[in-house]
Amino acid sequence: MKKLLIFASFVFLLAGCNSKTDSTPTSSADTRPADTRPADTLNYAFKASYSSDLTVPGNPVNAQKVLQVWKMFETARIEAMKPYFADTVIYDDASGMRFHGPSTDLLAYAKKDIEDLDSLRFDISTWHNTHVNDKNEDWVNIWSTERRYPKKGMPDTMLIQENWKVKEGKVVYFDQFKARLPK
């Protein structure tokens, strides 16, 4: 039994020391794990009008940046948000208003929105970052409860969901959806 154990150890040692190498040079890109997701061959009742070719998670840095913008808005640090936005931004808010213009004008709008508040609090439920493969786009989606406490009037609480498009590390678009809390 002892000889068998020594022999097996010797075989494993030789196998581990095999010096045969592949003559094909490898690059750092070749060392990434292969995509092991199974091909989606299902037939769905609907076809996505935008895309269903997604990679989740996408780049986590995008979520970090967008959540930082949320924190700056919550703490009324509007001017600090400027580096996170592209020069031109599109914003579709929950009421149907569309802003398309310079980020400086958007931040002025945000400053006006928050001026009448005593405080604001976001209770983030979840977020995820997604890469849309067929469009080569990066998105951050956030679900939250927003609690607004105005200087005058009654506090208001809403469920909100926002979608943020990030291009070259900057926010270029975002939209917002709101709903009242169930009673």
Buried (B, 14 or more C-beta within 10 A) or exposed (E): EEEEEEEEEEEEEEEEEEEEEEEEEEEEEEEEEEEEEEEEEEEEEEEEEEEEEBBEEBBEEBBEBBBBBBBBBBEBEBEBBEEBBBEEBBBBBBEEEEBEEBBEEBBEBBBEBBEEEEBBEBEEEEBBBBBBEEEEBBBBBBBBBBBBBEEEEEEEEBBBBBBBBBEEEBBBBBBBBEEEEEE
